[in-house]
Amino acid sequence: MSETGDQFAGTAARSTKHSPRVDEELEHEIQGMLKGRHATRAEEWREAEPQAEGDPDVDSDPEGTLVGGTPVGMDRDAVVHRAELARWLVRADFPSDGPALVEAALDHRAPDAVVEELRGLPEGETYERIGDVVRALGYPTES
């Protein structure tokens, strides 16, 4: 892209990146749509087409197992617990100790069950990532 006089407009001059504050505001605005689990488009033609009769059911969990989705060394419950913890603790929350992670979960409006589980973390430990938290809570991790 060039400006008048054939001078190149640098990246900073035409950047559309938002500040972290604006990014958080935009994310907050769409949370209802993301968590609502229903159509969010105003025009019906923009929606994904529904599954046709006779198509394979790709959303099913055959026989209650996570075929191909459970890492070696973990069971279904451990995967679900780790995913729930990771849902409410973001990368910016680490490294932290137990009380700081409890505060972060409360700031992110985590459910009471998640907060109570985080309160069970051992005292005096610093956690670098969600895997450290999961191991400290006694859940198996992938091997």
C-alpha positions, -999 to +999 in steps of 0.1 A: +000+000+000+015+033-009+007+068+002+008+099-020+042+106-034+049+068-036+059+065+000+051+032+017+027+035+046+044+015+074+026-011+094+021+013+124+004+038+101-023+014+090-026-010+119-061-020+130-050-038+162-069-027+193-055-020+227-059-047+254-087-027+270-107-025+238-101-062+231-115-071+265-145-048+259-152-064+226-148-099+241-172-090+269-198-078+243-199-111+225-199-135+255-237-138+255-236-149+219-208-174+224-223-189+255-259-188+243-256-219+221-280-206+195-279-187+162-264-153+165-267-140+129-293-116+119-296-130+083-306-166+081-286-172+049-254-166+069-261-195+093-244-228+088-267-254+072-282-279+096-271-315+094-289-334+066-308-366+072-285-395+066-253-376+074-230-392+100-235-378+135-201-361+141-212-347+175-219-380+191-198-396+218-201-433+210-207-454+241-197-425+264-160-426+255-138-400+240-124-421+212-092-405+200-097-375+223-083-388+256-045-385+260-026-415+270-025-417+308-057-397+314-093-407+318-124-389+307-130-372+341-095-358+342-099-344+307-132-328+317-118-313+349-087-299+332-108-284+305-131-267+331-101-253+350-085-241+317-118-224+308-116-202+338-079-197+341-062-179+312-025-179+303-021-144+318-030-158+352+003-178+353+027-181+370+008-178+403+003-194+437-029-210+449-046-178+464-038-158+433-054-185+411-085-184+434-086-146+429-082-150+392-110-175+390-133-152+410-123-123+387-133-144+357-166-153+374-158-190+376-184-213+391-183-220+428-172-257+422-141-244+403-132-219+430-136-245+458-114-269+439-087-242+435-089-235+472-077-271+478-043-263+462-013-269+484+002-238+502+035-223+491+035-237+456+039-217+424+021-230+393+036-222+358+007-236+338-027-254+340-010-288+339+008-280+371-025-271+388-042-303+375-013-324+389-014-306+422-051-314+425-044-351+420-057-356+385-037-378+361-020-361+332-009-373+299+023-394+298 
